[in-house]
Amino acid sequence: MRRWVIVALLSGCGPVGYISQVTFEADNAVAAARAANAEKYSPYWWTRAKEYLYMAREVAGHADYQGANHFGRLAEEAAIKAKAEAETHPRVEPAKEPAPDAIAPAKDPKTDIAPAKDTP
């Protein structure tokens, strides 16, 4: 019985909430966004999530766990949006390089003179 009371009291404690919110939830959401290639396909939300996560850790370093949890929630929300946007972004195949013989030469290799524009 005593153990449950201690666990219930500690669940509202700042560092315990920080570990749950920032270390697990926000960090996992940012990792999932990174796996979805959000850095390329959703740069706004990706940067926002990354910076909020950084700020949450910095604020926790000053023992402001309530503020750190706030930034952790913001980081998690931004990471979720970044992942969703990255997953719905249309994937475009990169342009293929033209064949080497399809490119007009800058100079005629036989005469070492650039071709004229109006050659008959």
C-alpha positions as CSV (number, residue, x, y, z in Angstrom):
1,M,0.0,0.0,0.0
2,R,2.8,2.4,0.9
3,R,4.5,1.8,-2.4
4,W,1.5,2.9,-4.4
5,V,1.3,6.1,-2.4
6,I,5.0,6.8,-3.1
7,V,4.6,6.1,-6.8
8,A,1.5,8.3,-7.0
9,L,3.3,11.2,-5.3
10,L,6.4,10.8,-7.5
11,S,4.4,10.7,-10.8
12,G,3.7,14.4,-10.3
13,C,7.3,15.1,-9.5
14,G,9.2,17.3,-12.0
15,P,12.1,15.1,-12.9
16,V,9.9,12.0,-13.3
17,G,7.5,13.9,-15.6
18,Y,10.5,15.3,-17.6
19,I,11.9,11.8,-18.1
20,S,8.5,10.6,-19.4
21,Q,7.7,13.6,-21.6
22,V,11.1,14.7,-23.0
23,T,13.3,11.7,-22.8
24,F,10.8,9.2,-24.0
25,E,7.9,10.8,-25.9
26,A,9.5,13.9,-27.5
27,D,12.8,12.1,-28.3
28,N,11.0,9.2,-29.9
29,A,8.8,11.5,-31.9
30,V,11.8,13.4,-33.2
31,A,13.6,10.1,-34.1
32,A,10.5,8.9,-36.0
33,A,10.4,12.2,-37.9
34,R,14.1,11.8,-38.7
35,A,13.4,8.3,-40.0
36,A,10.7,9.7,-42.3
37,N,13.2,12.1,-43.8
38,A,11.5,15.1,-42.3
39,E,14.8,17.0,-42.5
40,K,14.4,17.1,-46.3
41,Y,10.6,17.0,-46.8
42,S,9.4,19.1,-43.9
43,P,12.1,21.5,-42.9
44,Y,9.9,23.9,-40.9
45,W,8.4,21.4,-38.6
46,W,11.6,19.4,-38.4
47,T,13.6,22.5,-37.3
48,R,10.9,23.5,-34.9
49,A,10.9,20.0,-33.3
50,K,14.6,19.8,-33.0
51,E,15.0,23.3,-31.5
52,Y,12.2,22.7,-29.0
53,L,13.8,19.4,-27.9
54,Y,17.1,21.2,-27.5
55,M,15.4,24.0,-25.4
56,A,13.6,21.4,-23.2
57,R,17.0,19.8,-22.4
58,E,18.5,23.2,-21.7
59,V,15.7,24.3,-19.4
60,A,15.8,21.0,-17.6
61,G,19.5,21.7,-17.0
62,H,18.4,24.7,-14.9
63,A,16.0,22.4,-12.9
64,D,12.9,24.0,-14.4
65,Y,11.1,20.8,-15.1
66,Q,7.7,22.4,-15.7
67,G,9.2,24.5,-18.5
68,A,11.1,21.6,-19.8
69,N,8.0,19.5,-20.0
70,H,6.2,22.4,-21.9
71,F,9.0,22.5,-24.5
72,G,9.0,18.7,-24.7
73,R,5.3,18.7,-25.5
74,L,5.9,21.4,-28.2
75,A,8.8,19.3,-29.6
76,E,6.6,16.2,-29.7
77,E,3.8,18.0,-31.5
78,A,6.1,19.6,-34.1
79,A,7.8,16.2,-34.7
80,I,4.5,14.5,-35.3
81,K,3.5,17.2,-37.8
82,A,7.0,16.9,-39.5
83,K,6.6,13.2,-39.8
84,A,3.1,13.5,-41.2
85,E,4.2,16.1,-43.7
86,A,7.3,14.1,-44.8
87,E,5.2,11.0,-45.3
88,T,2.7,12.7,-47.5
89,H,5.2,14.7,-49.5
90,P,5.3,13.5,-53.2
91,R,8.5,11.7,-54.0
92,V,10.1,13.0,-57.2
93,E,12.7,10.9,-58.9
94,P,15.9,12.8,-59.6
95,A,16.6,13.9,-63.1
96,K,18.7,11.5,-65.1
97,E,22.0,12.7,-66.5
98,P,21.9,13.1,-70.3
99,A,23.9,10.7,-72.4
100,P,27.4,12.0,-73.1
101,D,26.9,12.0,-76.8
102,A,23.6,14.0,-76.4
103,I,25.6,17.1,-75.2
104,A,26.8,19.4,-77.9
105,P,30.6,19.9,-77.8
106,A,31.9,23.3,-77.0
107,K,34.6,22.9,-79.6
108,D,35.0,20.8,-82.7
109,P,37.7,18.4,-81.6
110,K,39.1,18.2,-85.2
111,T,39.5,21.9,-85.8
112,D,39.7,23.2,-82.2
113,I,37.3,26.0,-83.2
114,A,33.9,26.6,-81.6
115,P,31.0,25.9,-84.0
116,A,29.1,28.9,-85.5
117,K,25.5,29.4,-84.6
118,D,24.3,29.6,-88.3
119,T,26.1,26.7,-89.8
120,P,24.4,25.5,-93.0
